[in-house]
Amino acid sequence: MNIIYIHGLDSDANSTKGVLLEKYCQQYHPDISVYRPDLNSAPEQVFEQLVKLVTQLNRDAETVLIGSSLGGYFSTLVSNHTGCAALLLNPSTQPHITLQRFASESSSKASGERKALENEILHITAGGWHITHADLQWFAAHPLGLINYPDKMAVFIKEGDELLNPYLSRDFYRALDARVTLQEGGDHRFSDFDVQLPIVIDTLQRLLQP
C-alpha cells in the first residue's frame, strides 16, 4: 500500500501528522510507503500534482489518501477523479467560502476604492503559498457536490473542531454515503492523531477491501 498524506492550509511536507504517520508505518507496517508532498501551490497545480502522483504510484501498489482540513477537500476531488480510497480528517468542504476571510482582510487594509486584481496576494501561508483572488475563484469553480466512490471514503471529524463547523462536514459526507465517524472533543489539528494511528491504518485497509 502507498499512502499520500495531504496536508492542510498552514502546513507543509513536514506536517506533524504526516511525519507521525510515516514513522509509525516504518516501525509497524514496513510494507506501507508514505509520501508527504509539499502542496503550497495554486490549487489547480496541487490537484494536477496529486493526480499525477496517484497515477504513478498505482503502477506498483494500491494508493490511498489521507487528507487533513483543506487536504480533505483535495482528497475528495482526487478520489473522485482517480477512484483511489481516501480518509479525511476534519475536512474542509467549502474553501471557496471559508477562505474568503483573506479577501475581506485584504479589502479592509486597502486605501480608497480599487478593483482587486486576480494576482493580488491576499495571504501567505506558513508553508509559503501566496493565496490570490484567482485561487479563491478556482475553489468556487470546483465545489464539492458528489462523491463518485463513497464506499472508498471514510471521514473522521472532531466535535471540538474550533476552525471548521464539524456538523456541516458530517452532514455533507453522510448525505453522500461516505463512512463518517464523529468523535467527541478534540480540536481541528487532531492532536491525538498519534494514538489513533492503529485505527487509521485499519480503516485504510478496510477501504481497500472489495
Secondary structure as UniProt FT lines:
FT   STRAND          2..6
FT   TURN            9..10
FT   TURN            13..14
FT   HELIX           16..28
FT   TURN            30..31
FT   STRAND          33..35
FT   HELIX           43..57
FT   TURN            58..60
FT   STRAND          63..68
FT   HELIX           70..82
FT   STRAND          85..89
FT   HELIX           95..98
FT   HELIX           100..109
FT   TURN            118..119
FT   STRAND          121..124
FT   TURN            126..127
FT   STRAND          130..132
FT   HELIX           133..141
FT   HELIX           150..152
FT   STRAND          153..158
FT   TURN            159..160
FT   HELIX           166..175
FT   TURN            176..177
FT   STRAND          179..183
FT   TURN            188..189
FT   TURN            191..192
FT   HELIX           193..207
//
